[in-house]
Amino acid sequence: MIVKRMKQWLQGGVAGNAPAEDPQATRVLMVCMGNICRSPTAEGVLRAKLWHAGLQGRVVVDSAGTHGYHTGEAPDPRAIRHAAQRGYDIAGLHARAVLPADFGRFHWLLAMDEANLAWLQKRLPAGASPRIELLMPHARRHPGEQEVPDPYYGGPAGFERVLDLVEDACEGFVQRLQSEWGKA
């Protein structure tokens, strides 16, 4: 049963079976352009890193795209396959576009690249105060890397590179959260 619940949580929960969201939870939105490669990969990886750190109840993770090209679609099959090879199940996720309400709902909006970061910053509503940053500065093993490159038009090596970068950055982000909460 615990494996089933973990799988459901890693995939974003299942209607009727997902635990109620803690209103005090820190909310993190991973953002790329289409929400079918990088940001769902980052969502799945961060969920797993939080689970392993025992923080799954303290952080709510979602992903979205700055453009709604793929709304409702599952992640790219290559992203699903490469993530699964490393133990991340993102097959149950579905693309969605960033919504105006996301700027008030999420505490962190973590962009995969400078273009999507700029898009988010430009659309930040007056009075909203989420932290809008790039994901990669949280990485420890890839110093100087600022962006997660889009693997969509490339081959398998691009999806592996995304995972390498995202795993590192998500580990660093979890450490940052623990440090900010005084649990480092």
N, C-alpha and C positions, 0 to 999 in steps of 0.2 A: 504494500500500500504506500509506503514512504517513497519508493521509486516512482510510482505513478504520480504522486503529488508533486514530487520534485520536477518530473518531466512537465507536468501541467504548468507549474510556476515558471520554469525556464522558458516555456513557450508563451507566456503571458497570461496564463490561467485559462480556465474553461468556464463559460457562463454557467452559473449555478453551483459550481464546485470551487471557484476561486475564493480564497479567504477575503474577508472584508479588508479594504485598504485602510491602513492606519492613517488617520488625518494628520498625525505628527510626522509621518514618514518623509524622508528627503526624496524628492522626485527628480529624476534625471531623464532627459530626452536626448537621444543620439540622433544626429541630423546629417544627412547627405542629400544629394540631389533627387534621386528617384525612389529611395527607400527600398531598394531590392538587392543591393550588394553590401556596401560598407556599413550603413547604419543598422540594418538588422543583424549583421554579423557582430557589430559592437554591442548591440542589445543582448544578444545571446551570450557573448563572452562575459559581459559585465554581470549578468544574472548569475552565471556560474561562479565567477570570482566572489561575488557577494555571498552566495550559498556556502562556498568553501570557507569563507571568513565568518560564517554564522550571522551575517547581517541581512539576510533576505527579508526579514520583517521590518527592517528600518529604512529600506530604500525601495522605491518603486521605479522601475525602468521601462521605458518605451522608446520607440524610434519613429521617425517621420522624415519625409522628404520636402525640400523646398519647392519642388514641382510635383504636381499630382499626376504625372504621366502614367504611373502604374498603380493607382489607387485600387485597393482590393486584391491585388495580385500577391501571390506567395513570393518569397525571395527568389532570385535567379537560381536555377537548378545547380549551377556551378558553385554558388555561394553555399547552398544547402549541403552539397556533396563534400566540399572541402571542410566546412565547419564540422560535419558529422565525422569526418576522418580524425578530427581532434577531440571528439566527444561532445560537441555542442549541437543541440537539436534546435534548429531555427525554422524547420519546415512548417510549423503551425502559425508562423507570423504572417501578417498581411500588411502591405504597403498602405500608407496614408500620407496625406499632405500635412505640413505644419499648419495649425489653426491659430487664429488670433488668441483664443482662450489658452493656448499652450504657454504663452508668455506670462500668464498669471498662475497657471497650475503648476509649472515646473520650476524648481529652484535652480537647476542647471540645464543649459542647452549646450551640448558639446558637439561642435561641428567637425566634420572630417577634413575640411579644407578651407582655405582663405575665401574662396568664392561663396561658399555656403555660410561662412561666418559673417561676411559682409551683408549677405541677404538678410540674415537674422537681425543684425544690428540695425539695418535700415528700416526694418519693420517693427522694431521694438516700440510698443505703444507707450504713450506718456503715462507715467505712474507705475509701470511695470518694472520689476527689479530682479529678474533672474540673472544668474551669472552666465554670460554668453562667452564661451571660450572655444579654442581648438582642443581636441582630445589629446593630440600628440605631445604637448608639453608635459603631460603627466608621465610619459614613458621614462624608464630608467636605463634601459639597455640600448636605446636608439637616440642618443643625444644629438641634438641638432635637427632631427626630423621634425618638421612642423605640420606635415599633412599626411593623411592616409590617401594614397593614390587610388583613383577609380580603376578597378580591374575590368570593367564591363567590356571593353573592346579588345582585351588581351587574352592570353591563354592561362593555363593553370598556375603558372608561376606568380601571376598577379594576385590571384586569390590567396595563395600561400603567403605572399608578402603582406597582404591586408591582415591576415590572421596573426602573423608575427608582430606587426606593429600594434594591432588592437589588443592582443594579449598583454603586451608590455604596458601599454598606456592604461588599460583597465586595472592592472595590478597596481600601478602607481596611483590611479584615482582612488582605489579602495584604501590605499595607505593614506592618502590625503584626507579622505573622510574620517578615517580612524584618528588621525592626528588632530583634526579640527574638533572631533568629539572628545579628545583627551584620552584615547584608548590606544595610542601608538605603542 
